[in-house]
Amino acid sequence: MTKEELKELGIEDEAIATIFKNFVPKSQFNKVNDENKAMKEDIKALKENSENSAELKEAMAKLQKDAKEREEAYTKEVEALKLDSALALAIKNAGAKGEKAMRAYLDMEKIKLEDGKLVGVEEQIEALKTAEAWLFTNSAPQVEGVKPATPPAEKPEGVTREQFNKMTYSEKAELYENNPELFKEYSN
């Protein structure tokens, strides 16, 4: 409505001025309305981005958690390998016949690796040396039975038949080289 239309309806000039005081021309209204629509679209896009941002934050948190879990698993695996290697070396140094057999008798709950040293294995190995001696090799095996022959002293050229019959093969070979005629005489 225009001012003239309102005057025709009998509205006073003061009331018309008050009405048109807050009146906005249509072109300005359309401009503000378009800006409002653009702002609403921007807000909607920002909300979507914030949702994506939240998704990214969740994904980032999950990746960080996974990385931490992998690092912990890797650390545990490395520690287990260090313990295993140190234990294998201790078993070998103890003189065990077989590592697997030896490990079967060890209480792994009591064995720890602290500052690069095994704790709890020495006592168990010493106890097993007395209780399960078959697990270990003897450092100096005890040979029982016949003593090895001592190398013979050189025999004189004049050997009797009785001495010839008691000679070892190497002694007879030496006699053959030194005195083949005597050897042939006694060997017939």
C-alpha positions, 0 to 999 in steps of 0.5 A: 500500500502507498501513503495515498491509499492509506489517506483515502482510508482515513488514517491520519498523517502521524499514523501513516508516518509511523507505519512508513517509518518502519517500511522497507522498500521491496528492492531492499527487502529482496536484497536482504532476503537473498542475503538471508537465504545465502547465509542459511545455505552457508550455515548449512554447509558449515554444519555439514563441514562440522559433521565431517570435521567430527568424523575426521576427529573420530577417524584421527582418534581411532588412528591414534588409538590403533597406532598406540596399540601397535606400538605396545604390541611391538614393544611387547614382542621385542621384549619377548624376543630379548627374553627368549634370546637371553634365555637361549644363551643361558641354557646353552651356557649351562651345558644343556643337551637340548634347549626345548627339553630344558625349557619344558622344565623351567617356570617361565613365570619366574624368569624376567629380564631386568636391565638386560639380565635374566632374573630367576633362571640361575636358581632353576638351572642349578636345581635342574642340574641335580634333579634332572642331570640327564638334561646336561652334558658332562664337561669332562666325560668319564671314560671307563674300560680299556686304557688307550695304548701307549706308543711303543718304544722302538724295539730292537732288531732282534725280535722273538717270535713270541714278541712278534705275535704280541705286536700291534698292526702298526708295530708289525708295519714298522718292522716290515719297513725296517726289517722285511726279512725278519717280518717274512720269517715270522709272518709265515 
